[in-house]
Amino acid sequence: MLALPATAMGFALSVQISALSWLLSTKYGLSIEEVGLVWAAGPIAGIFGQVIFGVLSDNTWFWGGRRRPFIILG
């Protein structure tokens, strides 16, 4: 009973991924490899973005603290 929300979220995510993959391959004419690159772009950008902003926040000095400007700006 406790796993039902996780099951529903997994089902919704799989429907979304399959629908968008179909759309990318039919309407935009992307190959399966290119669809894979589209799906990989977000996590890859996240990996590099976290490292870049981590280095920036470690080297930032602000009167309210090192992390405060990044927290305020979102």
N, CA, C and O atoms as a GROMACS GRO file, in nm:
protein
  296
    1MET      N    1   0.082  -0.119   0.000
    1MET     CA    2   0.000   0.000   0.000
    1MET      C    3   0.087   0.127   0.000
    1MET      O    4   0.052   0.227  -0.063
    2LEU      N    5   0.199   0.121   0.071
    2LEU     CA    6   0.286   0.237   0.077
    2LEU      C    7   0.359   0.263  -0.055
    2LEU      O    8   0.405   0.374  -0.079
    3ALA      N    9   0.370   0.163  -0.139
    3ALA     CA   10   0.444   0.177  -0.265
    3ALA      C   11   0.357   0.228  -0.379
    3ALA      O   12   0.409   0.253  -0.488
    4LEU      N   13   0.228   0.246  -0.357
    4LEU     CA   14   0.141   0.290  -0.466
    4LEU      C   15   0.178   0.428  -0.522
    4LEU      O   16   0.176   0.444  -0.644
    5PRO      N   17   0.210   0.528  -0.439
    5PRO     CA   18   0.250   0.657  -0.499
    5PRO      C   19   0.376   0.646  -0.584
    5PRO      O   20   0.384   0.709  -0.690
    6ALA      N   21   0.473   0.568  -0.540
    6ALA     CA   22   0.595   0.550  -0.618
    6ALA      C   23   0.565   0.477  -0.749
    6ALA      O   24   0.624   0.508  -0.852
    7THR      N   25   0.475   0.382  -0.744
    7THR     CA   26   0.436   0.310  -0.865
    7THR      C   27   0.367   0.404  -0.964
    7THR      O   28   0.393   0.399  -1.084
    8ALA      N   29   0.280   0.488  -0.912
    8ALA     CA   30   0.210   0.584  -0.999
    8ALA      C   31   0.307   0.682  -1.062
    8ALA      O   32   0.295   0.715  -1.180
    9MET      N   33   0.404   0.730  -0.984
    9MET     CA   34   0.503   0.823  -1.039
    9MET      C   35   0.589   0.756  -1.146
    9MET      O   36   0.620   0.816  -1.248
   10GLY      N   37   0.628   0.632  -1.122
   10GLY     CA   38   0.705   0.558  -1.221
   10GLY      C   39   0.627   0.536  -1.349
   10GLY      O   40   0.682   0.547  -1.459
   11PHE      N   41   0.500   0.504  -1.335
   11PHE     CA   42   0.414   0.485  -1.452
   11PHE      C   43   0.400   0.616  -1.530
   11PHE      O   44   0.411   0.616  -1.653
   12ALA      N   45   0.376   0.726  -1.460
   12ALA     CA   46   0.362   0.855  -1.527
   12ALA      C   47   0.490   0.896  -1.598
   12ALA      O   48   0.486   0.949  -1.709
   13LEU      N   49   0.604   0.871  -1.536
   13LEU     CA   50   0.732   0.904  -1.598
   13LEU      C   51   0.757   0.819  -1.722
   13LEU      O   52   0.806   0.869  -1.823
   14SER      N   53   0.724   0.691  -1.716
   14SER     CA   54   0.745   0.606  -1.833
   14SER      C   55   0.655   0.645  -1.949
   14SER      O   56   0.696   0.638  -2.064
   15VAL      N   57   0.532   0.686  -1.920
   15VAL     CA   58   0.442   0.734  -2.025
   15VAL      C   59   0.497   0.862  -2.088
   15VAL      O   60   0.494   0.878  -2.210
   16GLN      N   61   0.546   0.952  -2.004
   16GLN     CA   62   0.601   1.078  -2.054
   16GLN      C   63   0.725   1.053  -2.141
   16GLN      O   64   0.738   1.112  -2.247
   17ILE      N   65   0.813   0.967  -2.096
   17ILE     CA   66   0.935   0.938  -2.173
   17ILE      C   67   0.901   0.872  -2.306
   17ILE      O   68   0.958   0.909  -2.409
   18SER      N   69   0.811   0.776  -2.305
   18SER     CA   70   0.778   0.709  -2.431
   18SER      C   71   0.706   0.804  -2.527
   18SER      O   72   0.731   0.799  -2.648
   19ALA      N   73   0.618   0.889  -2.476
   19ALA     CA   74   0.547   0.983  -2.563
   19ALA      C   75   0.643   1.085  -2.624
   19ALA      O   76   0.635   1.116  -2.742
   20LEU      N   77   0.734   1.138  -2.543
   20LEU     CA   78   0.828   1.237  -2.595
   20LEU      C   79   0.928   1.173  -2.690
   20LEU      O   80   0.966   1.234  -2.790
   21SER      N   81   0.972   1.052  -2.660
   21SER     CA   82   1.063   0.983  -2.751
   21SER      C   83   0.997   0.958  -2.886
   21SER      O   84   1.059   0.975  -2.990
   22TRP      N   85   0.870   0.918  -2.884
   22TRP     CA   86   0.796   0.898  -3.008
   22TRP      C   87   0.784   1.029  -3.085
   22TRP      O   88   0.801   1.031  -3.207
   23LEU      N   89   0.755   1.137  -3.015
   23LEU     CA   90   0.741   1.268  -3.079
   23LEU      C   91   0.873   1.312  -3.141
   23LEU      O   92   0.875   1.363  -3.254
   24LEU      N   93   0.983   1.294  -3.068
   24LEU     CA   94   1.113   1.333  -3.122
   24LEU      C   95   1.151   1.252  -3.245
   24LEU      O   96   1.212   1.304  -3.338
   25SER      N   97   1.115   1.124  -3.246
   25SER     CA   98   1.155   1.041  -3.360
   25SER      C   99   1.062   1.056  -3.480
   25SER      O  100   1.108   1.045  -3.593
   26THR      N  101   0.933   1.082  -3.458
   26THR     CA  102   0.841   1.092  -3.572
   26THR      C  103   0.831   1.235  -3.625
   26THR      O  104   0.849   1.257  -3.745
   27LYS      N  105   0.802   1.329  -3.540
   27LYS     CA  106   0.780   1.466  -3.587
   27LYS      C  107   0.910   1.536  -3.624
   27LYS      O  108   0.916   1.607  -3.725
   28TYR      N  109   1.014   1.515  -3.543
   28TYR     CA  110   1.140   1.584  -3.567
   28TYR      C  111   1.241   1.498  -3.642
   28TYR      O  112   1.348   1.547  -3.679
   29GLY      N  113   1.210   1.373  -3.665
   29GLY     CA  114   1.295   1.286  -3.746
   29GLY      C  115   1.429   1.250  -3.684
   29GLY      O  116   1.525   1.226  -3.757
   30LEU      N  117   1.437   1.246  -3.552
   30LEU     CA  118   1.563   1.210  -3.488
   30LEU      C  119   1.580   1.059  -3.484
   30LEU      O  120   1.482   0.985  -3.470
   31SER      N  121   1.704   1.015  -3.498
   31SER     CA  122   1.732   0.872  -3.485
   31SER      C  123   1.730   0.833  -3.337
   31SER      O  124   1.723   0.920  -3.250
   32ILE      N  125   1.736   0.705  -3.310
   32ILE     CA  126   1.730   0.658  -3.171
   32ILE      C  127   1.852   0.706  -3.092
   32ILE      O  128   1.842   0.733  -2.972
   33GLU      N  129   1.968   0.718  -3.159
   33GLU     CA  130   2.086   0.769  -3.092
   33GLU      C  131   2.070   0.916  -3.055
   33GLU      O  132   2.111   0.960  -2.948
   34GLU      N  133   2.010   0.992  -3.145
   34GLU     CA  134   1.988   1.135  -3.118
   34GLU      C  135   1.884   1.156  -3.008
   34GLU      O  136   1.897   1.249  -2.929
   35VAL      N  137   1.784   1.070  -3.002
   35VAL     CA  138   1.686   1.078  -2.893
   35VAL      C  139   1.756   1.049  -2.761
   35VAL      O  140   1.727   1.114  -2.660
   36GLY      N  141   1.847   0.954  -2.761
   36GLY     CA  142   1.926   0.924  -2.641
   36GLY      C  143   2.010   1.042  -2.597
   36GLY      O  144   2.023   1.068  -2.478
   37LEU      N  145   2.067   1.114  -2.694
   37LEU     CA  146   2.145   1.233  -2.660
   37LEU      C  147   2.056   1.342  -2.601
   37LEU      O  148   2.098   1.414  -2.510
   38VAL      N  149   1.934   1.355  -2.652
   38VAL     CA  150   1.841   1.453  -2.597
   38VAL      C  151   1.811   1.419  -2.452
   38VAL      O  152   1.809   1.508  -2.366
   39TRP      N  153   1.786   1.291  -2.422
   39TRP     CA  154   1.756   1.250  -2.285
   39TRP      C  155   1.878   1.262  -2.195
   39TRP      O  156   1.863   1.284  -2.074
   40ALA      N  157   1.998   1.249  -2.249
   40ALA     CA  158   2.120   1.258  -2.168
   40ALA      C  159   2.165   1.402  -2.146
   40ALA      O  160   2.246   1.427  -2.057
   41ALA      N  161   2.115   1.496  -2.225
   41ALA     CA  162   2.162   1.635  -2.216
   41ALA      C  163   2.134   1.697  -2.079
   41ALA      O  164   2.219   1.769  -2.026
   42GLY      N  165   2.019   1.670  -2.022
   42GLY     CA  166   1.985   1.728  -1.891
   42GLY      C  167   2.076   1.681  -1.779
   42GLY      O  168   2.132   1.765  -1.708
   43PRO      N  169   2.094   1.550  -1.761
   43PRO     CA  170   2.185   1.505  -1.656
   43PRO      C  171   2.330   1.548  -1.677
   43PRO      O  172   2.400   1.579  -1.581
   44ILE      N  173   2.375   1.550  -1.802
   44ILE     CA  174   2.512   1.594  -1.829
   44ILE      C  175   2.528   1.742  -1.794
   44ILE      O  176   2.629   1.781  -1.734
   45ALA      N  177   2.430   1.824  -1.831
   45ALA     CA  178   2.436   1.966  -1.795
   45ALA      C  179   2.431   1.984  -1.644
   45ALA      O  180   2.497   2.073  -1.591
   46GLY      N  181   2.356   1.900  -1.575
   46GLY     CA  182   2.350   1.906  -1.430
   46GLY      C  183   2.483   1.873  -1.365
   46GLY      O  184   2.522   1.937  -1.267
   47ILE      N  185   2.552   1.774  -1.418
   47ILE     CA  186   2.683   1.737  -1.364
   47ILE      C  187   2.780   1.854  -1.376
   47ILE      O  188   2.846   1.890  -1.278
   48PHE      N  189   2.790   1.912  -1.494
   48PHE     CA  190   2.884   2.023  -1.514
   48PHE      C  191   2.839   2.148  -1.440
   48PHE      O  192   2.922   2.221  -1.385
   49GLY      N  193   2.709   2.175  -1.439
   49GLY     CA  194   2.658   2.294  -1.371
   49GLY      C  195   2.683   2.290  -1.222
   49GLY      O  196   2.718   2.393  -1.163
   50GLN      N  197   2.667   2.174  -1.159
   50GLN     CA  198   2.691   2.163  -1.015
   50GLN      C  199   2.837   2.187  -0.982
   50GLN      O  200   2.868   2.252  -0.883
   51VAL      N  201   2.926   2.136  -1.065
   51VAL     CA  202   3.069   2.156  -1.041
   51VAL      C  203   3.106   2.303  -1.057
   51VAL      O  204   3.178   2.359  -0.975
   52ILE      N  205   3.056   2.365  -1.164
   52ILE     CA  206   3.088   2.506  -1.189
   52ILE      C  207   3.036   2.595  -1.078
   52ILE      O  208   3.109   2.680  -1.027
   53PHE      N  209   2.909   2.577  -1.039
   53PHE     CA  210   2.854   2.661  -0.933
   53PHE      C  211   2.914   2.628  -0.797
   53PHE      O  212   2.920   2.715  -0.711
   54GLY      N  213   2.958   2.505  -0.776
   54GLY     CA  214   3.028   2.471  -0.653
   54GLY      C  215   3.160   2.544  -0.640
   54GLY      O  216   3.193   2.596  -0.534
   55VAL      N  217   3.236   2.548  -0.748
   55VAL     CA  218   3.363   2.621  -0.747
   55VAL      C  219   3.339   2.770  -0.729
   55VAL      O  220   3.409   2.835  -0.652
   56LEU      N  221   3.238   2.824  -0.799
   56LEU     CA  222   3.207   2.966  -0.784
   56LEU      C  223   3.166   3.000  -0.641
   56LEU      O  224   3.210   3.101  -0.586
   57SER      N  225   3.083   2.917  -0.581
   57SER     CA  226   3.037   2.948  -0.446
   57SER      C  227   3.148   2.930  -0.343
   57SER      O  228   3.148   2.998  -0.241
   58ASP      N  229   3.242   2.840  -0.368
   58ASP     CA  230   3.354   2.823  -0.276
   58ASP      C  231   3.449   2.942  -0.281
   58ASP      O  232   3.516   2.972  -0.182
   59ASN      N  233   3.456   3.008  -0.395
   59ASN     CA  234   3.549   3.121  -0.410
   59ASN      C  235   3.482   3.256  -0.396
   59ASN      O  236   3.545   3.359  -0.424
   60THR      N  237   3.356   3.260  -0.355
   60THR     CA  238   3.283   3.385  -0.341
   60THR      C  239   3.287   3.432  -0.197
   60THR      O  240   3.270   3.353  -0.104
   61TRP      N  241   3.310   3.561  -0.178
   61TRP     CA  242   3.301   3.620  -0.045
   61TRP      C  243   3.187   3.720  -0.047
   61TRP      O  244   3.178   3.804  -0.136
   62PHE      N  245   3.099   3.710   0.052
   62PHE     CA  246   2.984   3.798   0.063
   62PHE      C  247   2.960   3.821   0.210
   62PHE      O  248   2.984   3.731   0.291
   63TRP      N  249   2.914   3.940   0.247
   63TRP     CA  250   2.897   3.971   0.389
   63TRP      C  251   2.797   3.880   0.458
   63TRP      O  252   2.802   3.864   0.580
   64GLY      N  253   2.707   3.820   0.384
   64GLY     CA  254   2.608   3.731   0.444
   64GLY      C  255   2.650   3.585   0.443
   64GLY      O  256   2.577   3.500   0.495
   65GLY      N  257   2.763   3.555   0.385
   65GLY     CA  258   2.810   3.417   0.376
   65GLY      C  259   2.842   3.380   0.233
   65GLY      O  260   2.803   3.449   0.138
   66ARG      N  261   2.912   3.269   0.218
   66ARG     CA  262   2.955   3.229   0.084
   66ARG      C  263   2.839   3.181  -0.003
   66ARG      O  264   2.838   3.206  -0.123
   67ARG      N  265   2.744   3.113   0.055
   67ARG     CA  266   2.636   3.053  -0.024
   67ARG      C  267   2.515   3.145  -0.041
   67ARG      O  268   2.432   3.122  -0.128
   68ARG      N  269   2.506   3.248   0.040
   68ARG     CA  270   2.386   3.333   0.041
   68ARG      C  271   2.352   3.393  -0.095
   68ARG      O  272   2.234   3.389  -0.132
   69PRO      N  273   2.446   3.449  -0.173
   69PRO     CA  274   2.407   3.504  -0.304
   69PRO      C  275   2.346   3.399  -0.396
   69PRO      O  276   2.254   3.429  -0.473
   70PHE      N  277   2.395   3.277  -0.390
   70PHE     CA  278   2.344   3.171  -0.476
   70PHE      C  279   2.207   3.123  -0.429
   70PHE      O  280   2.123   3.086  -0.511
   71ILE      N  281   2.185   3.124  -0.299
   71ILE     CA  282   2.054   3.086  -0.246
   71ILE      C  283   1.951   3.193  -0.280
   71ILE      O  284   1.838   3.160  -0.318
   72ILE      N  285   1.989   3.320  -0.268
   72ILE     CA  286   1.896   3.429  -0.297
   72ILE      C  287   1.860   3.432  -0.446
   72ILE      O  288   1.744   3.451  -0.481
   73LEU      N  289   1.959   3.412  -0.532
   73LEU     CA  290   1.934   3.417  -0.676
   73LEU      C  291   1.866   3.292  -0.728
   73LEU      O  292   1.815   3.291  -0.840
   74GLY      N  293   1.865   3.188  -0.649
   74GLY     CA  294   1.788   3.069  -0.685
   74GLY      C  295   1.866   2.964  -0.751
   74GLY      O  296   1.812   2.859  -0.786
   0.00000   0.00000   0.00000
